[in-house]
Amino acid sequence: MKKIKRLQKRIALERIQILFSNAIHYSTINKEIGQRQLELIKRLSLKFNLRLPYPYKLFFCKRCKAPIFPGIDSKIRILNIPKLHVKVVCLKCNNVYRFFVD
């Protein structure tokens, strides 16, 4: 049983990687297709109890949990005060969150 679960999780993670690359590609062509693929990524991670890798987490708003694309659904700024960080503003819920760069 453990082998089957491990195999399912590995397949789900591979599928998430494929969907993520497709979402980035289609976001410039058709925004709705890209958002739908990001929603599928979220559903796959919930179904198979997977923790999303860090680069994939950046494409979801921390407040409204909606999929966001940089420059389309969010504003991104690089600021230096008080410490070097990247400021992300979700344009759907106007939430501001920061990623500190060390």
Short mmCIF file of the C-alpha atoms (twelve columns), coordinates in Angstrom:
data_MODEL
# 
_entry.id   MODEL 
# 
loop_
_atom_site.group_PDB 
_atom_site.id 
_atom_site.type_symbol 
_atom_site.label_atom_id 
_atom_site.label_alt_id 
_atom_site.label_comp_id 
_atom_site.label_asym_id 
_atom_site.label_seq_id 
_atom_site.Cartn_x 
_atom_site.Cartn_y 
_atom_site.Cartn_z 
_atom_site.pdbx_PDB_model_num 
ATOM 1   C CA . MET A 1   0.000  0.000  0.000   1 
ATOM 2   C CA . LYS A 2   2.854  2.397  0.812   1 
ATOM 3   C CA . LYS A 3   4.436  1.777  -2.584  1 
ATOM 4   C CA . ILE A 4   1.190  2.677  -4.319  1 
ATOM 5   C CA . LYS A 5   0.835  5.935  -2.339  1 
ATOM 6   C CA . ARG A 6   4.460  6.832  -2.989  1 
ATOM 7   C CA . LEU A 7   3.985  6.177  -6.691  1 
ATOM 8   C CA . GLN A 8   0.797  8.260  -6.777  1 
ATOM 9   C CA . LYS A 9   2.546  11.176 -5.065  1 
ATOM 10  C CA . ARG A 10  5.467  10.997 -7.484  1 
ATOM 11  C CA . ILE A 11  3.127  10.971 -10.484 1 
ATOM 12  C CA . ALA A 12  1.150  13.883 -9.010  1 
ATOM 13  C CA . LEU A 13  4.350  15.893 -8.511  1 
ATOM 14  C CA . GLU A 14  5.393  15.253 -12.117 1 
ATOM 15  C CA . ARG A 15  1.934  16.328 -13.277 1 
ATOM 16  C CA . ILE A 16  2.232  19.502 -11.174 1 
ATOM 17  C CA . GLN A 17  5.539  20.337 -12.868 1 
ATOM 18  C CA . ILE A 18  4.000  19.846 -16.315 1 
ATOM 19  C CA . LEU A 19  0.938  21.935 -15.441 1 
ATOM 20  C CA . PHE A 20  3.143  24.682 -14.028 1 
ATOM 21  C CA . SER A 21  5.237  24.974 -17.183 1 
ATOM 22  C CA . ASN A 22  2.056  25.002 -19.283 1 
ATOM 23  C CA . ALA A 23  0.479  27.633 -17.041 1 
ATOM 24  C CA . ILE A 24  3.442  29.953 -17.500 1 
ATOM 25  C CA . HIS A 25  3.360  29.432 -21.257 1 
ATOM 26  C CA . TYR A 26  -0.393 29.952 -21.636 1 
ATOM 27  C CA . SER A 27  -0.596 32.941 -19.270 1 
ATOM 28  C CA . THR A 28  0.715  35.211 -22.013 1 
ATOM 29  C CA . ILE A 29  -1.679 33.784 -24.612 1 
ATOM 30  C CA . ASN A 30  -4.857 33.217 -22.613 1 
ATOM 31  C CA . LYS A 31  -5.056 34.211 -18.966 1 
ATOM 32  C CA . GLU A 32  -8.027 31.960 -18.131 1 
ATOM 33  C CA . ILE A 33  -6.242 28.790 -19.284 1 
ATOM 34  C CA . GLY A 34  -3.211 29.634 -17.161 1 
ATOM 35  C CA . GLN A 35  -5.354 30.305 -14.107 1 
ATOM 36  C CA . ARG A 36  -7.273 27.072 -14.597 1 
ATOM 37  C CA . GLN A 37  -4.025 25.115 -14.698 1 
ATOM 38  C CA . LEU A 38  -2.842 26.783 -11.485 1 
ATOM 39  C CA . GLU A 39  -6.143 25.814 -9.864  1 
ATOM 40  C CA . LEU A 40  -5.571 22.221 -10.976 1 
ATOM 41  C CA . ILE A 41  -2.142 22.335 -9.348  1 
ATOM 42  C CA . LYS A 42  -3.743 23.416 -6.083  1 
ATOM 43  C CA . ARG A 43  -6.352 20.654 -6.276  1 
ATOM 44  C CA . LEU A 44  -3.720 17.993 -7.016  1 
ATOM 45  C CA . SER A 45  -1.628 19.067 -4.053  1 
ATOM 46  C CA . LEU A 46  -4.658 18.900 -1.764  1 
ATOM 47  C CA . LYS A 47  -5.851 15.549 -3.081  1 
ATOM 48  C CA . PHE A 48  -2.508 13.780 -2.730  1 
ATOM 49  C CA . ASN A 49  -1.411 15.668 0.398   1 
ATOM 50  C CA . LEU A 50  1.621  17.202 -1.295  1 
ATOM 51  C CA . ARG A 51  3.448  20.272 -0.139  1 
ATOM 52  C CA . LEU A 52  4.007  22.577 -3.096  1 
ATOM 53  C CA . PRO A 53  7.648  23.421 -3.799  1 
ATOM 54  C CA . TYR A 54  8.637  26.995 -2.973  1 
ATOM 55  C CA . PRO A 55  8.697  28.392 -6.549  1 
ATOM 56  C CA . TYR A 56  5.131  27.169 -7.101  1 
ATOM 57  C CA . LYS A 57  3.858  28.762 -3.890  1 
ATOM 58  C CA . LEU A 58  4.795  32.194 -5.195  1 
ATOM 59  C CA . PHE A 59  2.024  31.972 -7.790  1 
ATOM 60  C CA . PHE A 60  -0.753 31.907 -5.184  1 
ATOM 61  C CA . CYS A 61  -1.925 34.846 -3.090  1 
ATOM 62  C CA . LYS A 62  -1.439 34.209 0.604   1 
ATOM 63  C CA . ARG A 63  -4.692 35.925 1.551   1 
ATOM 64  C CA . CYS A 64  -7.315 35.093 -1.079  1 
ATOM 65  C CA . LYS A 65  -5.544 31.888 -2.281  1 
ATOM 66  C CA . ALA A 66  -6.233 32.896 -5.880  1 
ATOM 67  C CA . PRO A 67  -3.702 32.077 -8.588  1 
ATOM 68  C CA . ILE A 68  -1.733 35.161 -9.616  1 
ATOM 69  C CA . PHE A 69  0.690  35.838 -12.417 1 
ATOM 70  C CA . PRO A 70  3.423  38.428 -11.936 1 
ATOM 71  C CA . GLY A 71  2.668  41.584 -13.875 1 
ATOM 72  C CA . ILE A 72  -0.861 40.482 -14.787 1 
ATOM 73  C CA . ASP A 73  -2.640 39.870 -11.485 1 
ATOM 74  C CA . SER A 74  0.006  41.362 -9.202  1 
ATOM 75  C CA . LYS A 75  2.477  44.195 -8.924  1 
ATOM 76  C CA . ILE A 76  6.044  43.333 -8.001  1 
ATOM 77  C CA . ARG A 77  8.547  45.838 -6.647  1 
ATOM 78  C CA . ILE A 78  12.097 45.439 -5.377  1 
ATOM 79  C CA . LEU A 79  12.692 47.635 -2.342  1 
ATOM 80  C CA . ASN A 80  15.718 48.312 -0.199  1 
ATOM 81  C CA . ILE A 81  14.270 49.806 2.997   1 
ATOM 82  C CA . PRO A 82  14.417 48.528 5.783   1 
ATOM 83  C CA . LYS A 83  16.036 45.456 4.250   1 
ATOM 84  C CA . LEU A 84  16.323 44.192 0.680   1 
ATOM 85  C CA . HIS A 85  12.999 42.543 -0.206  1 
ATOM 86  C CA . VAL A 86  10.539 41.854 -2.990  1 
ATOM 87  C CA . LYS A 87  7.117  43.384 -2.433  1 
ATOM 88  C CA . VAL A 88  4.144  41.656 -4.073  1 
ATOM 89  C CA . VAL A 89  0.706  43.292 -4.236  1 
ATOM 90  C CA . CYS A 90  -2.229 41.095 -5.256  1 
ATOM 91  C CA . LEU A 91  -4.532 43.140 -7.492  1 
ATOM 92  C CA . LYS A 92  -7.568 40.987 -6.588  1 
ATOM 93  C CA . CYS A 93  -7.588 41.525 -2.823  1 
ATOM 94  C CA . ASN A 94  -4.927 44.292 -2.497  1 
ATOM 95  C CA . ASN A 95  -2.921 42.202 -0.057  1 
ATOM 96  C CA . VAL A 96  0.740  43.126 0.311   1 
ATOM 97  C CA . TYR A 97  3.355  40.559 1.239   1 
ATOM 98  C CA . ARG A 98  7.105  40.561 1.169   1 
ATOM 99  C CA . PHE A 99  9.881  38.104 0.404   1 
ATOM 100 C CA . PHE A 100 13.099 39.085 2.117   1 
ATOM 101 C CA . VAL A 101 16.322 38.524 0.207   1 
ATOM 102 C CA . ASP A 102 19.382 37.859 2.328   1 
# 
